[in-house]
Every structure is written in C-alpha cells, then in structure tokens.
Amino acid sequence: MASTQIDTEATIAWDDVLASFDPVMGLEVHVELGTNTKMFCGCATEFGAEPNTQVCPVCLGLPGALPVVNETAVESAIRIGLALNCEIAEWCRFARKNYFYPDMPKNFQTSQYDEPIAFNGFLDVELEDGTTYRVDIERAHMEEDTGKSLHVGGSTGRIHGATHSLVDYNRAGIPLIEIVTKPLTGAGERAPEIAKAYVATLRDLLKALDVSDVKMEQGSMRCDVNLSLMPKGSDTFGTRTETKNVNSLRSVERAVRYEMCRHGAILQAGGTILQETRHWHEDTGITTSGRPKSDADDYRYFPEPDLVPVAPSRETVEALRATLPEPPAQRRKRLQGEWGFSDLEMRDVLNAGLVDLIGETVEAGATPAGARKWWSGEIARRANAEGGVSVADYAAERSITPAHVVELEGLVTSGRLNDSMARQAWEGVLDGEGTPTAVADARGLELVQDDGALEAAVDKVIEANADVAQKVRDGKVQAAGALIGQVMKEMKGQADAGKAREIILSKLTS
Amino acid sequence: MTTDLTRASAAELSDLLAQGETSSVEVTQSLLNRTDAVDGDVHAYLHVDREGALATARDIDARRAAGEELHRLAGVPIAVKDVMATKGLPTTCGSKILEGWIPPYDATVVTRIKQAGMPILGKTNMDEFAMGSSTEHSAYGPTRNPWDLDRIPGGSGGGSSAVVASFQAPLAIGTDTGGSIRQPAAVTGTVGTKPTYGGVSRYGLVALASSLDQAGPCTRTVLDAALLHEVMGGHDPMDSTSINAPVPAVVEAARRADVKGMKIGIVRELTGDGFQAGVQARFDESVQHLVDAGAEVVEVSCPSFEAALAAYYLILPSEASSNLAKFDAMRYGMRVLPEGIDDPSAEQVMAATRDAGFGDEVKRRIILGTYALSSGYYDAYYGSAQKVRRLIADDFSRAFDTADVLVSPTAPTTAFRFGDKIDDPMAMYLNDIATIPANLAGVPGMSLPSGLADEDGLPAGFQILAPAAADERLYAVGSALEQRLLASWGGPLLGRAPELSTTTKGA
C-alpha cells in the first residue's frame, strides 16, 4: 500500500488544516472511583502501597474465586450518570471483555458492553470566549482496572527493549467509570480548546460529586483522544486514531492539535490514515504509532455469568439524584455574583483553587474581598515556593483556618491594626506563631491612639523637612505622602496613616 | 464391634460416634486403610491427606470427649472433588496446567465441611476441568468403576462416585455442570444430587461453566445425601448467584419419605428410544414402586429438550473458553517456555504453557467456545443457545404445572468400557442427554440406583427432577423409592458389587 509509505510524522500548519478539514473528536475518560474497596472484592484501593499487598483471590483471579459488586461503586456510577444528564438503566449487566494480557489476572476484564448503567447525556462546557459547547455523552459504564506492568531493562520504560516485566496487581480491580462522548462535530478551530475544557469541566464535576480524587498525574483520571478529519463540507467521518493515556489538561489540548496537523499532512498528500492506537509523548508533544486497531478487534463480549444484573429501582435513582451537588459552573456564577468579584478576580481565584476556601471564610464571617485578599497574598507565595502545593493544602497542613482570616479582618476593622500591621500579623500566623491576636500581642502590634504623640511626631517631621512642608503649603498636596512616611517611621509604624495625613494637612493648609 | 465402619452410612457413623461406639480416628483410619487396599486399582483419589484427616479426627474426638456440642456429621470423613479449592492441599482439576498448585484459600463448601468438623480424606479424580463423562480425560489417568475395573465410573466426577462406591468414604463432594454428579452416581450404583442453581455456593469451585456449575453430595444413601446437602447449602455473600434463602428441608423430607398424592411426571422425550433395555426396565419398575407408595403418574412432554444438547455445547464451551483464560503461566501453576525461542514474550510463554498444559478435550471446548463467541457468530451460536435455554426453562415450568417432580433414567446406558467413546465426542456427549436440561434450567436433580441391567449386570440410575428451590421433593421421592428398592433387593445394591481385590499397592 503506497499510502503507508508516507512519513506519518509529517504535519501541516494549523491554518492549513482548518482551511481544508473539519475535525471529529471522541473523548473517552477513565475515572478511578475513590471507593475504599475494589469493584468486586474487599481489597483496599490506597494509592502507592507496596506492590501486590492489596490483593486477594478475587482480584488476583485465582481459580475458583468469584466477584461481588461493590454497591458504593454502583451508586457513584449512577450519580455520575445523573450529573452528566444521562438516563439510568433500569436493568443492566456486566460483560466479560476477553483478551490476554499479563496485567489482567483473569485474562478478561469485567466491564459493561451493550448495557451501560448510564447513557444518552450531555455536559455543557464553557469556553474562554464565554460561549458554551454542548458535549453529548454516549454512555458511562462500570468496569475494573487492570494491574500495572513495569517493564525493566529498556531505556524507555516501554515493553520494547525491556528484558523483563514486573506486574503490580494492587490496581487490578479498582473500580473505573468510563465516560464516552458521542462523536463531537462542528468544533473546527475550537476542537483543542473544547477537548481541554471538557476534560477540565468533567474533572471539576467529578470532584464536586466527591467520587474520585481525579488526579490526572496519578492516573486516577485518564483520557483517550479519538480523532479524525473530514474534508470541509463533508459529513462522512474519516478514519480515526486513538491516542491513549493523555494525562494532563494541557496535553489533551496539544494532542488534539497535533493529531489534526498530522492527519492533515497525510490526507493532503493523498494518503490514508491508519486506524491505530497512538502513544502520546508529553515531553516532545507528538504521538507515535502504537498497535493497529480495527473494528474487527474481537473481545468476544458476553454477559458475565458470575454476577447478577444491576437493577436500580427508580426510588434509588431519585434518592441519588437528590444527593447531587450544584454543578460547578453554576456554582461559580452564583458565587461570583454574591461576592461581587470581577471576571478577572474570579478567574484568578479559580485558577488558584481558592473558591472553596473563600466560600468557607465568607461563611465564617469575613468579607469576600478580605477573604480573597488574605488567601491569595503571602500564603499563595509560600505555597508556591513549597513546590506548588495548593493554598488549601498548605493551610490545612499548618492548621491555618478561615477563622484566622475572620479574626485578622476584625483586628483591622476595630482599628487595632492598620493594613501593614495586619500583614505582619498574618505573616506571624503563617510562621506558626498562633492566632492573629496572639501574634499582634506578641509582636506588640497596636495602632497608637494618642493624638498628642502623633502631633508631636508631625511637628518634628515638618521641622526636619521644611522644604517638603513648604511644597505642601504651596498647594502640592501629594507631597504630603513623603511626610506621612516620615511620621510613620517616627511612630515605628504604629500609627494610623490616615490620621497622620489629616494632622499634617491641617497644620500646613488652611 | 462387628460393624464394618467402611460400609456404614454417614447417618450410621454419626450415631455410632454420638454414642461413643467408635471414634472419628477409628473411622478415618479404617477408610484410609481401605484406600491403601483398593485405590491402587480404582484410582479414585488424586491426593490423599492422611495426616490432615487424622488430625481433624483427633481434634473432633477430643472435643467430643470434652463434652462439646458438635455438628451431626462431626467426625464423619469426606472426600472432595479436585475442582474445589482447598487451602494447603493440591487442587489440580485433573489438569497438568495446575500441577503443584496449592490454593491459599478454601472454597466456601470446604469451609463449611471443616466447620462441621468433617475430616477431609483427599481430593478425587475427575475429567480435566470437569469436561467429560468417563474420567478418561483426567491428565492423571482414569478412575475405574468398582463394579468392573474395565469400565468407566462416569464423569466428570468419577472419582467422587467411585470413592463412595468402593467404600473408601461414606461421603464425597461432586460438581455437576451437565450431569457430572448424577451420571457417575448412576453407573456406580450410588446416590448424587445436583442442588438448585444457587443453592450451594460456587465460591472456590474452579469454574467450568459458571451459569451451569453446581456442587452437590455424592453418597450411598438418600438420607446421607440430604445430610451433606444441608451442610453444603445456604447463602454465601461471596457468591453473587447464591440464593438468599434457607436450605430446603431436605433431611426432613428424606426421613419422611412420603410421596402419597404426589404427581410423578414421566418425560416422554427422556425414555424409550436410545435408552438401553435394562436401564429402561429398571426405570419402569421404579415408577411402579412409586405408584405402590401412593404417587400418581402423569406423562409430560418437553419438546425443547431435543435442542438441549446443542445449546449446552455452545453455552458451556463459551463460558469455559473465558473461564479457562486465566491459566496463562503468569501467576501460578505450570510454566512452559517455548522451544527454540531465546527471549520469549509473555504471549509466547502463555501459548506454550496452554499447549502443553491442556488436554485435547479442553482444547476442543476452548476452540468451540472461542468460535461461538466471535463477532459475527455470537447471535447465531451463543445468542440462539440462550434462546433455547429459555425454551427449556419454559418446558420445565409447564411440566411442573402438571407434575410435582419429573423422572427419567439418569443415563441412557450402564457404564461403558474404557476407550469405547473416547474418540467419538458426540457419543460421549449423548451420555448426558437426560441430565443436561436440569443444568440449563437451574432446577435440582438427583440420581439413585434403580437396580442392575439384565443384559450386563451393571447399575442403572433413576433420575428425579424438581422445580427450582424445591430440592426437598427429590429427597421425598428418592427416599420412598430407595426404601422399596432395598426391600425388594434384600439389602443395598452395592452389596452385590464384586469384591475388589485388596492388594496393598497403595494409593
């Protein structure tokens, strides 16, 4: 076949792809559920345990062992389905997906095939320009994870070139939900952005549902990108490739873009796309050929005879629907309005992951502006310096709570501290010196309320800075700033700068 | 004392133990001695656990002496089919591929017999992965029929029935996917029950066909079967297909043996043509005994049974092909490296191991099942077979509208000779024609001896089938028939079996 001779790594420019082709995307996201036990046995699911310590006859597939469905996982699956606006099956079964692989103990994966627990849904995704794209959801189904192979001896960590492989079955049997979109069309140049926004929105939703820790870097959320191009104006889908394990939001965006440019190059040169799985390379931002995959791949699915059908009653489904949290996008809009943040402020707060913390702090009695100010200042710098931990984690580790912020704000509004003193007090709190009040007490932070001392200081400063004072007398009121600074220095910072300004102006103007 | 402990039933041993007439150690040792004497010829065991059995026996004797309240069957020894996972004891399923595998856990049924305090004598021989009707497919050599050592003991559970028929154990556990408890019972002159699907936990039973497999008792009397059924049965949260209901009152039914007013349905499709004359004659007499005991006979028709064998040989291989995929040399059991390959891949090791480790019959069924499940063939084969299964269940349900139990000969013939059918899979498969429908529909069935066929003097089996969850009816009918047959024979049928030469070949 001549077409396969074409260099598959060639790409064309982004604008050239868009000029000639429309992309069709399909996104498959695997989510590890955060249940305490595995999908079909009672083994623990903790991440990072010693290899092969969280295993039993069932998840090792020992002869004779039988699966029992984890009811909590089914409930999570139904809640995910409902949050994705899906219909929930009244009756569905598990199926065996048969294929041989050493990290799969039974050499079949217990999954769902033509009877998924949830189907026909959608997720609205907000894009940068404020518009919304509706991602149609084909299905969400339950399955078990496989073990994890570690290929040793090669340079790449891939099986190619390895001398031997080790398998850790701790992950085998961890509950997974696979969420599959319908083919997404009409995205055009927004395809990479939509892909990224979809995965991000899905991640936020799953987090709000509290069903998974959705850590892409730990593999608890994994994305496969199916992509094909069709000539502009056509409605016949082209041949697709499936790029596996794209494991960060940025990579999802890049992988879509890369595959579009790669497909474009092949098609424009008159070649044909090979239906295959592709490996994503985070470092170089390219994909390379994996194994050929065809629709004829035969997994010999059949209903799992060791399990009884899952038949959630409508009452159960409605009870689970009642547990759904407010959708994250809707919640964000509501909070932005309630807090009076600008779009830019809200975006910063979102990017810093501060929504929940600010919410709790406002609830505890702080002003939204105050809460935003204290949680995004010094503490954010320190958290970032600690290797990029989130502010929430940084605070939690040090027992710094919303109550501290409320107290700090109270010290300012009561007039005990000025802004700069409050900053010092906050630093003390971050240094572990105790509550804001305790820090203020220990550091002797207190505005001087004695007007006599302040007036004396002002007089002294005016005398020492006669030239500046003259400028103020001549009407250059902004020159008073320099005097205020001197007064504050004289007062060792423990004065109310506003009051100092008042006194200076009353002495020099009038 | 004069009682031959090896010939005593479990019920009798239970009484003797309770009355202090004997000890579990004495019983266990007698049976082990019997095994030493006869199993060199019979080859019912793949593994004998002398120390383990005697240790349990000593423990039970001590606890009894200390006045502890014990289970009715405590101290009564039992043999276990080698398809059941037994912690610390080899479990091979009659296959080379599991040679040397020692399970780290017990099947639920094994846990229950251990909790009852029953010494486990050993693991019994079987066709490889329970595929066969003769034990000729065991990778470790066949078991011989105690009635005629040149004949098959039935299968797949030939070991469990032969161990009971040759007085090496009063009780054994079997499993029945298409007749593997009932057909061996029929050809060895013993009793075997396949309980309602879900009545006994499958946890730890190495699956042949998950939707058909069911463990049950192999014994010499109907009451013993009921006593063991009660120990084995009941809900198990480890098996999702296990029925969450109490075990049917099988012991009470066996003791009452009351069939007055019961309607006994003769299945038209499971008599007459194709059934050996002597087998049919004993069946007809047995039906007359039940009439004499007060039952009423009706004839029922189950037309879909004709398609049962075809459906069975699509469903079973399909499930088996998937169930047996786990034997891949990666985690346990045999590992064979392919010849002539320096750095074999995992796939190459899997292939070489499965090639060397599985016998021909296993390979035949894996290939059949893989084909039947393939895309493009699924609807025509697996899909159609499931429809037939539904029709068979409907036939049963209609039949049970007019009859309380259904009856038929258990197997079309008495025990055949080794080699007779080994090269003709269809002929071998046809031996299960009468037993397979019960597995497809999940209903319970029992086989008990109906006498000896005139033409060869070998045992024939009488099968009783009951609606799902009505296992007690098997025992009522079986016990009533057994009483009348024993009276007509003047003693147990096994009393007429030829004496086995008691060599000391050892097992």
Chai-1 contact restraints between the chains, C-beta under 6 A:
chainA,res_idxA,chainB,res_idxB,connection_type,confidence,min_distance_angstrom,max_distance_angstrom,comment,restraint_id
A,P57,B,Y105,contact,1.0,0.0,6.0,A-B,restraint_1
A,G61,B,K326,contact,1.0,0.0,6.0,A-B,restraint_2
A,P63,B,V206,contact,1.0,0.0,6.0,A-B,restraint_3
A,G64,B,A85,contact,1.0,0.0,6.0,A-B,restraint_4
A,G64,B,A107,contact,1.0,0.0,6.0,A-B,restraint_5
A,G64,B,G204,contact,1.0,0.0,6.0,A-B,restraint_6
A,G64,B,L205,contact,1.0,0.0,6.0,A-B,restraint_7
A,G64,B,V206,contact,1.0,0.0,6.0,A-B,restraint_8
A,L66,B,Y203,contact,1.0,0.0,6.0,A-B,restraint_9
A,L66,B,D239,contact,1.0,0.0,6.0,A-B,restraint_10
A,V68,B,S240,contact,1.0,0.0,6.0,A-B,restraint_11
A,R96,B,S322,contact,1.0,0.0,6.0,A-B,restraint_12
A,N98,B,S322,contact,1.0,0.0,6.0,A-B,restraint_13
A,P102,B,M330,contact,1.0,0.0,6.0,A-B,restraint_14
A,P102,B,A346,contact,1.0,0.0,6.0,A-B,restraint_15
A,K106,B,K326,contact,1.0,0.0,6.0,A-B,restraint_16
A,N107,B,A325,contact,1.0,0.0,6.0,A-B,restraint_17
A,N107,B,K326,contact,1.0,0.0,6.0,A-B,restraint_18
A,N107,B,D328,contact,1.0,0.0,6.0,A-B,restraint_19
A,F108,B,S322,contact,1.0,0.0,6.0,A-B,restraint_20
A,F108,B,A325,contact,1.0,0.0,6.0,A-B,restraint_21
A,D298,B,S374,contact,1.0,0.0,6.0,A-B,restraint_22
A,D298,B,S375,contact,1.0,0.0,6.0,A-B,restraint_23
A,R300,B,L373,contact,1.0,0.0,6.0,A-B,restraint_24
A,F302,B,L373,contact,1.0,0.0,6.0,A-B,restraint_25
A,P305,B,S210,contact,1.0,0.0,6.0,A-B,restraint_26
A,P305,B,S211,contact,1.0,0.0,6.0,A-B,restraint_27
A,P305,B,E319,contact,1.0,0.0,6.0,A-B,restraint_28
A,D306,B,S210,contact,1.0,0.0,6.0,A-B,restraint_29
A,L307,B,S240,contact,1.0,0.0,6.0,A-B,restraint_30
A,V308,B,S240,contact,1.0,0.0,6.0,A-B,restraint_31
